[in-house]
Amino acid sequence: MIALSLAEIAEVVGGQTHDIPDPSVQVTGPVVRDSREAGPGSLFVAFAGERVDGHDFAASVVEAGAVAVLGTRPVGVPAIVVDDVQTALGALARHVVRRLGATLVALTGSAGKTSTKDLIAQVLRRKAPTVFTPGSLNNEIGLPLTALSATEETRFLVLEMGARGIGHISYLAGLTPPKVGLVLNVGSAHIGEFGGREQIAQAKGELVESLPEDGTAVLNADDPYVRAMASRTKAKVIFFGESGEADVRAENVRLTDTGQPSFRLHTPSGASDVTMRLYGEHHVSNALAAAAVAHELGMSADEIAVALSEAGSLSRWRMEVTERPDGVTVVNDAYNANPESMKAALRALAAMGKGRRTWAVLGKMAELGDEALAEHDAVGRLAVRLNVSKLVAVGGREAAWLQLGAYNEGSWGEESVHVSDAQAAVDLLRSELRPGDVVLVKASRSVGLESVAQALVESGAEGEVSAR
């Protein structure tokens, strides 16, 4: 964080200082909410959760070097006491962002946010120092913590914004007002909470409504809900996509033999060829979104193409590919799932597994409401249409729907299997995997299927695989 004295911070957040001998002492390190991350010069934010109360760690964080605690009560060590820690954290982030000379880029969408954010960051940091959201910390706590990690040297601040209801993105954009706002898509993620795609579009479009007149809205020309958001902003609008009306578009899209996308990138400033290190055709749209942002911030087509071609995955469990010594390929995409990302992952599996035996180990997609049965059925059917060799549906009711969709589409019988839990899936795969097989593991985060992928990777290291 930029250096601020405890007195300044107390004024910004409307707090009272307690047990602070010298209010002029500065916070020069990071702002953290995990006591294990506290270090010299840091500020510890004490949240009181259902299981753990951060105030209980006050003494230990100060002993580790933290300058003070931001909390809701005195704790016997230097502290700034406020009525609400989350509100105070947001106020501090807003203050720091206003002090920075950085260009703030915000993005949202139903699918692909984190992968696209990682691409944008890897492209922009070739131009200037860039700070970006780690993982998918895109809510009312994660976003201000990311903003507060920026320093005087930061020139680009890339923030992912998530929403679970109307008004969420407006709130986040109020904390960290963006100059460039990117909307990727409107899909089915959280549709059970929102009530429909129209409501999701309303919520995602709050981002472009927050932009200043001299800002830029970057919109997906291939998504009608997103394209329509152009009427909701006074900012400049630039479109990306494979549509002919897109300002930044891809031509000659194909997948390499290993399932990595290759295409000709066209921007208003020129064209250049891209071959990505990431897996799956869905990353083309993500790459175009990143390219559109980079173009608006002054990068040439050649610079963008090189950066996209060299970019990797920065966030765990998102199409994370491991080649085992025995030739089995494990694709860990188990961080989260929705209908759009599930279908994209299956298509990537089909492309990667040409001439090989493929396994789709799939679990529940959460928060789909009344659409849950139809969407799980559709994913099971798609697995058949893509000629995935084996479907392993893991879990309860939703997994049964996955298997039923596959069975009804192609009468797979023994080619689709319903197992009760992750351990049962691991046991099945350990007994039946053959050298050269490709295994995709994907489900919503709450299912915890990353344990299946991790067990398979560890099995490969230990030489555990069937010789059949």
TILUMBA-473705 format. One record per residue (C-alpha): x, y, z. Coordinates in nm, 2 decimals. Example, Ala and Ser with C-alpha at 12.3 -4.5 7.8 and 13.67 -1.06 7.14 Angstrom:
<rs>
<r x="1.23" y="-0.45" z="0.78"/>
<r x="1.37" y="-0.11" z="0.71"/>
</rs>
This chain:
<rs>
<r x="0.00" y="0.00" z="0.00"/>
<r x="0.11" y="0.36" z="-0.04"/>
<r x="0.25" y="0.48" z="0.29"/>
<r x="-0.02" y="0.63" z="0.52"/>
<r x="0.01" y="0.73" z="0.89"/>
<r x="-0.23" y="0.57" z="1.14"/>
<r x="-0.37" y="0.92" z="1.20"/>
<r x="-0.45" y="0.95" z="0.83"/>
<r x="-0.61" y="0.61" z="0.81"/>
<r x="-0.82" y="0.68" z="1.12"/>
<r x="-0.95" y="1.00" z="0.96"/>
<r x="-1.03" y="0.83" z="0.63"/>
<r x="-1.22" y="0.54" z="0.79"/>
<r x="-1.39" y="0.75" z="1.06"/>
<r x="-1.23" y="0.55" z="1.33"/>
<r x="-1.09" y="0.61" z="1.68"/>
<r x="-0.73" y="0.54" z="1.77"/>
<r x="-0.66" y="0.32" z="2.08"/>
<r x="-0.33" y="0.22" z="2.24"/>
<r x="-0.13" y="0.41" z="1.97"/>
<r x="0.16" y="0.60" z="2.13"/>
<r x="0.25" y="0.78" z="1.80"/>
<r x="-0.03" y="0.83" z="1.54"/>
<r x="0.23" y="0.95" z="1.29"/>
<r x="0.37" y="0.60" z="1.25"/>
<r x="0.31" y="0.48" z="0.90"/>
<r x="0.17" y="0.17" z="0.74"/>
<r x="0.42" y="0.08" z="0.48"/>
<r x="0.34" y="-0.29" z="0.42"/>
<r x="0.03" y="-0.47" z="0.30"/>
<r x="-0.32" y="-0.46" z="0.44"/>
<r x="-0.40" y="-0.82" z="0.54"/>
<r x="-0.70" y="-1.01" z="0.69"/>
<r x="-0.51" y="-1.34" z="0.74"/>
<r x="-0.29" y="-1.32" z="1.06"/>
<r x="-0.04" y="-1.55" z="0.89"/>
<r x="0.03" y="-1.28" z="0.63"/>
<r x="0.11" y="-1.00" z="0.88"/>
<r x="0.46" y="-0.87" z="0.87"/>
<r x="0.67" y="-0.55" z="0.92"/>
<r x="0.47" y="-0.24" z="0.84"/>
<r x="0.14" y="-0.41" z="0.77"/>
<r x="-0.21" y="-0.33" z="0.88"/>
<r x="-0.42" y="-0.62" z="1.01"/>
<r x="-0.80" y="-0.61" z="0.94"/>
<r x="-0.99" y="-0.80" z="1.21"/>
<r x="-1.31" y="-0.96" z="1.08"/>
<r x="-1.53" y="-1.14" z="1.33"/>
<r x="-1.65" y="-1.46" z="1.15"/>
<r x="-1.88" y="-1.74" z="1.26"/>
<r x="-1.58" y="-1.96" z="1.36"/>
<r x="-1.29" y="-1.73" z="1.39"/>
<r x="-1.26" y="-1.38" z="1.53"/>
<r x="-0.97" y="-1.19" z="1.39"/>
<r x="-0.95" y="-0.97" z="1.70"/>
<r x="-0.82" y="-1.28" z="1.89"/>
<r x="-0.50" y="-1.26" z="1.68"/>
<r x="-0.42" y="-0.89" z="1.75"/>
<r x="-0.13" y="-0.95" z="1.98"/>
<r x="0.04" y="-1.20" z="1.75"/>
<r x="0.01" y="-0.98" z="1.44"/>
<r x="0.17" y="-0.69" z="1.62"/>
<r x="0.44" y="-0.92" z="1.74"/>
<r x="0.50" y="-1.02" z="1.38"/>
<r x="0.55" y="-0.66" z="1.28"/>
<r x="0.20" y="-0.52" z="1.20"/>
<r x="0.17" y="-0.15" z="1.28"/>
<r x="-0.19" y="-0.17" z="1.40"/>
<r x="-0.52" y="-0.35" z="1.39"/>
<r x="-0.83" y="-0.23" z="1.22"/>
<r x="-1.12" y="-0.37" z="1.42"/>
<r x="-1.45" y="-0.30" z="1.60"/>
<r x="-1.31" y="-0.30" z="1.96"/>
<r x="-0.99" y="-0.22" z="2.15"/>
<r x="-0.76" y="-0.52" z="2.16"/>
<r x="-0.48" y="-0.41" z="2.39"/>
<r x="-0.24" y="-0.33" z="2.11"/>
<r x="-0.23" y="-0.03" z="1.86"/>
<r x="-0.57" y="-0.03" z="1.69"/>
<r x="-0.81" y="0.19" z="1.49"/>
<r x="-1.16" y="0.11" z="1.60"/>
<r x="-1.46" y="0.15" z="1.37"/>
<r x="-1.83" y="0.05" z="1.37"/>
<r x="-1.80" y="-0.18" z="1.07"/>
<r x="-1.47" y="-0.32" z="0.94"/>
<r x="-1.59" y="-0.39" z="0.58"/>
<r x="-1.72" y="-0.04" z="0.54"/>
<r x="-1.39" y="0.10" z="0.67"/>
<r x="-1.19" y="-0.13" z="0.44"/>
<r x="-1.39" y="0.00" z="0.14"/>
<r x="-1.34" y="0.36" z="0.25"/>
<r x="-0.96" y="0.31" z="0.28"/>
<r x="-0.95" y="0.14" z="-0.07"/>
<r x="-1.14" y="0.43" z="-0.22"/>
<r x="-0.90" y="0.68" z="-0.07"/>
<r x="-0.59" y="0.50" z="-0.19"/>
<r x="-0.73" y="0.45" z="-0.54"/>
<r x="-0.79" y="0.83" z="-0.56"/>
<r x="-0.43" y="0.90" z="-0.46"/>
<r x="-0.29" y="0.66" z="-0.72"/>
<r x="-0.20" y="0.77" z="-1.07"/>
<r x="-0.30" y="0.42" z="-1.20"/>
<r x="-0.55" y="0.34" z="-1.47"/>
<r x="-0.81" y="0.11" z="-1.32"/>
<r x="-0.95" y="-0.17" z="-1.54"/>
<r x="-1.25" y="-0.36" z="-1.40"/>
<r x="-1.41" y="-0.67" z="-1.55"/>
<r x="-1.72" y="-0.89" z="-1.49"/>
<r x="-1.91" y="-1.16" z="-1.66"/>
<r x="-2.08" y="-1.50" z="-1.59"/>
<r x="-1.78" y="-1.71" z="-1.70"/>
<r x="-1.42" y="-1.66" z="-1.77"/>
<r x="-1.36" y="-1.36" z="-1.54"/>
<r x="-1.05" y="-1.50" z="-1.36"/>
<r x="-0.88" y="-1.64" z="-1.67"/>
<r x="-0.94" y="-1.32" z="-1.86"/>
<r x="-0.82" y="-1.11" z="-1.57"/>
<r x="-0.50" y="-1.31" z="-1.56"/>
<r x="-0.45" y="-1.26" z="-1.94"/>
<r x="-0.51" y="-0.88" z="-1.91"/>
<r x="-0.26" y="-0.86" z="-1.63"/>
<r x="0.01" y="-1.06" z="-1.82"/>
<r x="-0.04" y="-0.84" z="-2.13"/>
<r x="-0.04" y="-0.50" z="-1.95"/>
<r x="0.25" y="-0.57" z="-1.72"/>
<r x="0.47" y="-0.58" z="-2.03"/>
<r x="0.39" y="-0.21" z="-2.07"/>
<r x="0.40" y="-0.09" z="-1.71"/>
<r x="0.38" y="-0.21" z="-1.35"/>
<r x="0.05" y="-0.39" z="-1.30"/>
<r x="-0.14" y="-0.50" z="-0.99"/>
<r x="-0.43" y="-0.74" z="-1.03"/>
<r x="-0.68" y="-0.95" z="-0.83"/>
<r x="-0.52" y="-1.27" z="-0.70"/>
<r x="-0.73" y="-1.58" z="-0.78"/>
<r x="-1.09" y="-1.48" z="-0.78"/>
<r x="-1.10" y="-1.25" z="-0.47"/>
<r x="-1.37" y="-1.04" z="-0.64"/>
<r x="-1.61" y="-0.95" z="-0.36"/>
<r x="-1.66" y="-0.67" z="-0.11"/>
<r x="-1.35" y="-0.78" z="0.09"/>
<r x="-1.12" y="-0.92" z="-0.18"/>
<r x="-1.15" y="-0.63" z="-0.41"/>
<r x="-1.05" y="-0.35" z="-0.17"/>
<r x="-0.77" y="-0.57" z="-0.04"/>
<r x="-0.64" y="-0.60" z="-0.39"/>
<r x="-0.67" y="-0.22" z="-0.45"/>
<r x="-0.48" y="-0.16" z="-0.13"/>
<r x="-0.18" y="-0.37" z="-0.26"/>
<r x="-0.11" y="-0.11" z="-0.53"/>
<r x="0.19" y="0.13" z="-0.47"/>
<r x="0.31" y="0.45" z="-0.62"/>
<r x="0.48" y="0.26" z="-0.90"/>
<r x="0.15" y="0.09" z="-1.01"/>
<r x="0.03" y="0.21" z="-1.35"/>
<r x="-0.25" y="-0.05" z="-1.42"/>
<r x="-0.48" y="-0.19" z="-1.16"/>
<r x="-0.69" y="-0.48" z="-1.29"/>
<r x="-0.98" y="-0.58" z="-1.07"/>
<r x="-1.23" y="-0.86" z="-1.11"/>
<r x="-1.58" y="-0.79" z="-0.99"/>
<r x="-1.83" y="-1.06" z="-0.90"/>
<r x="-2.20" y="-1.02" z="-0.82"/>
<r x="-2.47" y="-1.23" z="-0.66"/>
<r x="-2.74" y="-0.97" z="-0.69"/>
<r x="-2.85" y="-0.63" z="-0.82"/>
<r x="-2.64" y="-0.35" z="-0.68"/>
<r x="-2.33" y="-0.55" z="-0.60"/>
<r x="-2.12" y="-0.42" z="-0.89"/>
<r x="-2.24" y="-0.07" z="-0.84"/>
<r x="-2.11" y="-0.09" z="-0.49"/>
<r x="-1.77" y="-0.23" z="-0.59"/>
<r x="-1.73" y="0.03" z="-0.87"/>
<r x="-1.81" y="0.30" z="-0.62"/>
<r x="-1.51" y="0.18" z="-0.41"/>
<r x="-1.27" y="0.15" z="-0.70"/>
<r x="-1.41" y="0.36" z="-0.99"/>
<r x="-1.28" y="0.21" z="-1.32"/>
<r x="-1.16" y="0.39" z="-1.63"/>
<r x="-1.20" y="0.08" z="-1.85"/>
<r x="-1.49" y="-0.16" z="-1.79"/>
<r x="-1.51" y="-0.50" z="-1.95"/>
<r x="-1.82" y="-0.72" z="-1.96"/>
<r x="-1.75" y="-1.07" z="-2.09"/>
<r x="-2.08" y="-1.25" z="-2.11"/>
<r x="-2.42" y="-1.31" z="-1.95"/>
<r x="-2.47" y="-1.68" z="-1.88"/>
<r x="-2.63" y="-1.91" z="-1.63"/>
<r x="-2.39" y="-1.88" z="-1.34"/>
<r x="-2.60" y="-1.79" z="-1.02"/>
<r x="-2.92" y="-1.79" z="-1.22"/>
<r x="-3.09" y="-1.94" z="-0.93"/>
<r x="-3.00" y="-1.64" z="-0.72"/>
<r x="-3.07" y="-1.38" z="-0.98"/>
<r x="-3.39" y="-1.53" z="-1.12"/>
<r x="-3.31" y="-1.51" z="-1.49"/>
<r x="-3.06" y="-1.39" z="-1.76"/>
<r x="-3.23" y="-1.04" z="-1.78"/>
<r x="-3.16" y="-0.99" z="-1.41"/>
<r x="-2.80" y="-1.11" z="-1.46"/>
<r x="-2.76" y="-0.86" z="-1.75"/>
<r x="-2.90" y="-0.58" z="-1.54"/>
<r x="-2.64" y="-0.66" z="-1.26"/>
<r x="-2.34" y="-0.70" z="-1.49"/>
<r x="-2.43" y="-0.38" z="-1.68"/>
<r x="-2.39" y="-0.17" z="-1.37"/>
<r x="-2.02" y="-0.18" z="-1.45"/>
<r x="-2.05" y="0.02" z="-1.78"/>
<r x="-2.30" y="0.26" z="-1.61"/>
<r x="-2.02" y="0.34" z="-1.36"/>
<r x="-1.78" y="0.46" z="-1.63"/>
<r x="-1.69" y="0.82" z="-1.68"/>
<r x="-1.75" y="0.99" z="-2.02"/>
<r x="-1.38" y="0.97" z="-2.10"/>
<r x="-1.37" y="0.60" z="-2.01"/>
<r x="-1.41" y="0.30" z="-2.23"/>
<r x="-1.66" y="0.01" z="-2.22"/>
<r x="-1.52" y="-0.31" z="-2.37"/>
<r x="-1.82" y="-0.53" z="-2.47"/>
<r x="-1.86" y="-0.88" z="-2.62"/>
<r x="-2.02" y="-0.84" z="-2.97"/>
<r x="-2.10" y="-1.21" z="-2.97"/>
<r x="-2.33" y="-1.19" z="-2.67"/>
<r x="-2.66" y="-1.01" z="-2.73"/>
<r x="-2.71" y="-0.92" z="-2.37"/>
<r x="-2.37" y="-0.77" z="-2.35"/>
<r x="-2.39" y="-0.59" z="-2.68"/>
<r x="-2.71" y="-0.42" z="-2.57"/>
<r x="-2.52" y="-0.26" z="-2.27"/>
<r x="-2.37" y="-0.01" z="-2.52"/>
<r x="-2.68" y="0.20" z="-2.46"/>
<r x="-2.62" y="0.21" z="-2.09"/>
<r x="-2.30" y="0.41" z="-2.09"/>
<r x="-2.18" y="0.75" z="-2.19"/>
<r x="-1.82" y="0.61" z="-2.23"/>
<r x="-1.66" y="0.51" z="-2.55"/>
<r x="-1.76" y="0.16" z="-2.66"/>
<r x="-1.53" y="-0.09" z="-2.82"/>
<r x="-1.65" y="-0.44" z="-2.92"/>
<r x="-1.46" y="-0.77" z="-2.92"/>
<r x="-1.55" y="-1.11" z="-3.06"/>
<r x="-1.57" y="-1.32" z="-3.37"/>
<r x="-1.86" y="-1.11" z="-3.51"/>
<r x="-1.79" y="-0.90" z="-3.81"/>
<r x="-1.89" y="-0.58" z="-3.62"/>
<r x="-1.62" y="-0.64" z="-3.36"/>
<r x="-1.34" y="-0.39" z="-3.34"/>
<r x="-1.11" y="-0.65" z="-3.20"/>
<r x="-1.17" y="-0.99" z="-3.36"/>
<r x="-1.03" y="-1.33" z="-3.44"/>
<r x="-1.00" y="-1.50" z="-3.78"/>
<r x="-0.89" y="-1.85" z="-3.88"/>
<r x="-0.95" y="-1.99" z="-3.54"/>
<r x="-0.82" y="-2.35" z="-3.49"/>
<r x="-0.70" y="-2.58" z="-3.22"/>
<r x="-0.35" y="-2.73" z="-3.23"/>
<r x="-0.32" y="-3.11" z="-3.19"/>
<r x="-0.28" y="-3.05" z="-2.81"/>
<r x="-0.60" y="-2.84" z="-2.79"/>
<r x="-0.44" y="-2.50" z="-2.77"/>
<r x="-0.61" y="-2.22" z="-2.97"/>
<r x="-0.44" y="-2.04" z="-3.26"/>
<r x="-0.59" y="-1.75" z="-3.45"/>
<r x="-0.52" y="-1.42" z="-3.64"/>
<r x="-0.58" y="-1.13" z="-3.41"/>
<r x="-0.72" y="-0.81" z="-3.57"/>
<r x="-0.72" y="-0.48" z="-3.39"/>
<r x="-0.78" y="-0.12" z="-3.52"/>
<r x="-0.40" y="-0.08" z="-3.51"/>
<r x="-0.31" y="-0.39" z="-3.71"/>
<r x="-0.31" y="-0.77" z="-3.71"/>
<r x="-0.09" y="-1.05" z="-3.57"/>
<r x="-0.09" y="-1.42" z="-3.52"/>
<r x="-0.15" y="-1.58" z="-3.18"/>
<r x="-0.09" y="-1.94" z="-3.06"/>
<r x="-0.19" y="-1.97" z="-2.69"/>
<r x="-0.04" y="-2.19" z="-2.42"/>
<r x="-0.38" y="-2.23" z="-2.26"/>
<r x="-0.62" y="-2.51" z="-2.35"/>
<r x="-0.96" y="-2.48" z="-2.51"/>
<r x="-1.13" y="-2.27" z="-2.78"/>
<r x="-1.32" y="-2.07" z="-2.51"/>
<r x="-0.99" y="-1.89" z="-2.44"/>
<r x="-1.02" y="-1.72" z="-2.78"/>
<r x="-1.29" y="-1.49" z="-2.65"/>
<r x="-1.10" y="-1.43" z="-2.33"/>
<r x="-0.79" y="-1.34" z="-2.53"/>
<r x="-0.99" y="-1.10" z="-2.75"/>
<r x="-1.13" y="-0.93" z="-2.44"/>
<r x="-0.77" y="-0.89" z="-2.31"/>
<r x="-0.65" y="-0.76" z="-2.65"/>
<r x="-0.93" y="-0.50" z="-2.67"/>
<r x="-0.83" y="-0.37" z="-2.32"/>
<r x="-0.46" y="-0.36" z="-2.41"/>
<r x="-0.54" y="-0.19" z="-2.75"/>
<r x="-0.73" y="0.08" z="-2.57"/>
<r x="-0.43" y="0.13" z="-2.33"/>
<r x="-0.19" y="0.19" z="-2.62"/>
<r x="-0.04" y="-0.15" z="-2.71"/>
<r x="0.02" y="-0.26" z="-3.07"/>
<r x="-0.12" y="-0.57" z="-3.22"/>
<r x="0.22" y="-0.73" z="-3.23"/>
<r x="0.29" y="-0.65" z="-2.87"/>
<r x="-0.05" y="-0.79" z="-2.77"/>
<r x="0.00" y="-1.11" z="-2.98"/>
<r x="0.34" y="-1.19" z="-2.83"/>
<r x="0.21" y="-1.14" z="-2.47"/>
<r x="-0.10" y="-1.36" z="-2.54"/>
<r x="0.11" y="-1.63" z="-2.69"/>
<r x="0.34" y="-1.64" z="-2.39"/>
<r x="0.07" y="-1.60" z="-2.12"/>
<r x="0.00" y="-1.90" z="-1.89"/>
<r x="-0.25" y="-1.98" z="-1.62"/>
<r x="-0.19" y="-1.78" z="-1.30"/>
<r x="-0.48" y="-1.92" z="-1.09"/>
<r x="-0.50" y="-2.28" z="-0.97"/>
<r x="-0.74" y="-2.55" z="-1.07"/>
<r x="-0.85" y="-2.38" z="-1.40"/>
<r x="-0.77" y="-2.60" z="-1.69"/>
<r x="-0.45" y="-2.70" z="-1.50"/>
<r x="-0.29" y="-2.96" z="-1.72"/>
<r x="-0.05" y="-3.23" z="-1.57"/>
<r x="0.12" y="-3.49" z="-1.79"/>
<r x="0.19" y="-3.80" z="-1.57"/>
<r x="0.50" y="-4.01" z="-1.64"/>
<r x="0.28" y="-4.29" z="-1.77"/>
<r x="0.12" y="-4.07" z="-2.03"/>
<r x="-0.20" y="-4.00" z="-1.85"/>
<r x="-0.31" y="-3.64" z="-1.88"/>
<r x="-0.50" y="-3.49" z="-1.59"/>
<r x="-0.69" y="-3.16" z="-1.65"/>
<r x="-0.79" y="-3.00" z="-1.32"/>
<r x="-1.06" y="-2.75" z="-1.39"/>
<r x="-1.23" y="-2.81" z="-1.06"/>
<r x="-1.22" y="-2.45" z="-0.91"/>
<r x="-1.58" y="-2.39" z="-1.02"/>
<r x="-1.84" y="-2.47" z="-1.28"/>
<r x="-2.15" y="-2.33" z="-1.46"/>
<r x="-2.32" y="-2.45" z="-1.77"/>
<r x="-2.11" y="-2.24" z="-2.01"/>
<r x="-1.77" y="-2.33" z="-1.85"/>
<r x="-1.87" y="-2.69" z="-1.82"/>
<r x="-1.95" y="-2.72" z="-2.19"/>
<r x="-1.63" y="-2.53" z="-2.28"/>
<r x="-1.42" y="-2.77" z="-2.08"/>
<r x="-1.58" y="-3.07" z="-2.24"/>
<r x="-1.50" y="-2.93" z="-2.59"/>
<r x="-1.14" y="-2.87" z="-2.47"/>
<r x="-1.13" y="-3.23" z="-2.35"/>
<r x="-1.25" y="-3.36" z="-2.69"/>
<r x="-0.99" y="-3.15" z="-2.87"/>
<r x="-0.71" y="-3.26" z="-2.64"/>
<r x="-0.81" y="-3.62" z="-2.65"/>
<r x="-0.82" y="-3.69" z="-3.03"/>
<r x="-0.70" y="-4.04" z="-3.08"/>
<r x="-0.69" y="-4.11" z="-2.71"/>
<r x="-0.94" y="-4.23" z="-2.45"/>
<r x="-1.11" y="-3.95" z="-2.26"/>
<r x="-1.27" y="-3.93" z="-1.92"/>
<r x="-1.51" y="-3.66" z="-1.79"/>
<r x="-1.53" y="-3.66" z="-1.41"/>
<r x="-1.81" y="-3.42" z="-1.35"/>
<r x="-2.01" y="-3.30" z="-1.05"/>
<r x="-2.28" y="-3.06" z="-0.95"/>
<r x="-2.32" y="-2.71" z="-1.09"/>
<r x="-2.45" y="-2.50" z="-0.80"/>
<r x="-2.70" y="-2.21" z="-0.79"/>
<r x="-2.90" y="-2.30" z="-1.10"/>
<r x="-3.24" y="-2.29" z="-0.94"/>
<r x="-3.52" y="-2.42" z="-1.15"/>
<r x="-3.27" y="-2.47" z="-1.44"/>
<r x="-3.07" y="-2.73" z="-1.26"/>
<r x="-3.22" y="-3.04" z="-1.41"/>
<r x="-3.22" y="-2.92" z="-1.77"/>
<r x="-2.86" y="-2.78" z="-1.75"/>
<r x="-2.72" y="-3.10" z="-1.59"/>
<r x="-2.90" y="-3.31" z="-1.85"/>
<r x="-2.76" y="-3.09" z="-2.13"/>
<r x="-2.41" y="-3.14" z="-2.01"/>
<r x="-2.45" y="-3.51" z="-2.00"/>
<r x="-2.59" y="-3.51" z="-2.35"/>
<r x="-2.30" y="-3.30" z="-2.48"/>
<r x="-2.04" y="-3.54" z="-2.34"/>
<r x="-2.20" y="-3.81" z="-2.57"/>
<r x="-2.21" y="-3.58" z="-2.87"/>
<r x="-1.84" y="-3.50" z="-2.83"/>
<r x="-1.76" y="-3.87" z="-2.81"/>
<r x="-1.61" y="-3.85" z="-2.46"/>
<r x="-1.51" y="-4.21" z="-2.38"/>
<r x="-1.62" y="-4.23" z="-2.02"/>
<r x="-1.84" y="-4.01" z="-1.80"/>
<r x="-1.80" y="-4.04" z="-1.42"/>
<r x="-2.08" y="-3.84" z="-1.25"/>
<r x="-1.99" y="-3.77" z="-0.89"/>
<r x="-2.23" y="-3.69" z="-0.61"/>
<r x="-2.60" y="-3.70" z="-0.55"/>
<r x="-2.91" y="-3.58" z="-0.74"/>
<r x="-2.73" y="-3.35" z="-0.99"/>
<r x="-2.48" y="-3.62" z="-1.07"/>
<r x="-2.77" y="-3.86" z="-1.15"/>
<r x="-2.91" y="-3.60" z="-1.39"/>
<r x="-2.57" y="-3.58" z="-1.56"/>
<r x="-2.56" y="-3.95" z="-1.61"/>
<r x="-2.93" y="-3.96" z="-1.72"/>
<r x="-2.86" y="-3.70" z="-1.99"/>
<r x="-2.57" y="-3.90" z="-2.12"/>
<r x="-2.77" y="-4.23" z="-2.12"/>
<r x="-3.07" y="-4.08" z="-2.29"/>
<r x="-2.86" y="-3.91" z="-2.56"/>
<r x="-2.66" y="-4.22" z="-2.65"/>
<r x="-2.77" y="-4.52" z="-2.45"/>
<r x="-2.42" y="-4.54" z="-2.31"/>
<r x="-2.49" y="-4.79" z="-2.04"/>
<r x="-2.16" y="-4.89" z="-1.89"/>
<r x="-1.99" y="-4.60" z="-2.06"/>
<r x="-2.14" y="-4.36" z="-1.80"/>
<r x="-2.10" y="-4.42" z="-1.43"/>
<r x="-2.26" y="-4.26" z="-1.12"/>
<r x="-2.05" y="-4.27" z="-0.81"/>
<r x="-2.13" y="-4.14" z="-0.46"/>
<r x="-1.83" y="-3.92" z="-0.38"/>
<r x="-1.48" y="-3.81" z="-0.47"/>
<r x="-1.31" y="-4.11" z="-0.31"/>
<r x="-1.53" y="-4.35" z="-0.51"/>
<r x="-1.43" y="-4.17" z="-0.83"/>
<r x="-1.06" y="-4.19" z="-0.74"/>
<r x="-1.09" y="-4.57" z="-0.67"/>
<r x="-1.26" y="-4.62" z="-1.00"/>
<r x="-1.01" y="-4.42" z="-1.20"/>
<r x="-0.71" y="-4.58" z="-1.03"/>
<r x="-0.84" y="-4.92" z="-1.14"/>
<r x="-0.93" y="-4.84" z="-1.49"/>
<r x="-0.70" y="-4.56" z="-1.62"/>
<r x="-0.46" y="-4.67" z="-1.90"/>
<r x="-0.15" y="-4.50" z="-2.02"/>
<r x="-0.24" y="-4.22" z="-2.26"/>
<r x="-0.58" y="-4.15" z="-2.12"/>
<r x="-0.70" y="-3.78" z="-2.08"/>
<r x="-0.90" y="-3.70" z="-1.76"/>
<r x="-1.10" y="-3.38" z="-1.71"/>
<r x="-1.22" y="-3.30" z="-1.35"/>
<r x="-1.48" y="-3.03" z="-1.31"/>
<r x="-1.76" y="-2.92" z="-1.07"/>
<r x="-1.87" y="-2.63" z="-0.86"/>
<r x="-1.63" y="-2.54" z="-0.59"/>
<r x="-1.85" y="-2.67" z="-0.31"/>
<r x="-1.81" y="-3.03" z="-0.45"/>
<r x="-1.44" y="-3.03" z="-0.39"/>
<r x="-1.35" y="-3.24" z="-0.69"/>
<r x="-1.00" y="-3.09" z="-0.70"/>
<r x="-0.91" y="-3.38" z="-0.46"/>
<r x="-0.98" y="-3.62" z="-0.74"/>
<r x="-0.74" y="-3.45" z="-0.97"/>
<r x="-0.47" y="-3.42" z="-0.70"/>
<r x="-0.50" y="-3.78" z="-0.61"/>
<r x="-0.46" y="-3.88" z="-0.98"/>
<r x="-0.15" y="-3.66" z="-1.02"/>
<r x="0.00" y="-3.81" z="-0.70"/>
<r x="-0.09" y="-4.16" z="-0.82"/>
<r x="0.10" y="-4.10" z="-1.14"/>
<r x="0.40" y="-3.98" z="-0.95"/>
<r x="0.39" y="-4.30" z="-0.75"/>
<r x="0.35" y="-4.52" z="-1.06"/>
<r x="-0.01" y="-4.63" z="-0.98"/>
<r x="-0.19" y="-4.70" z="-1.30"/>
<r x="-0.35" y="-5.00" z="-1.46"/>
<r x="-0.15" y="-5.17" z="-1.72"/>
<r x="-0.45" y="-5.28" z="-1.92"/>
</rs>
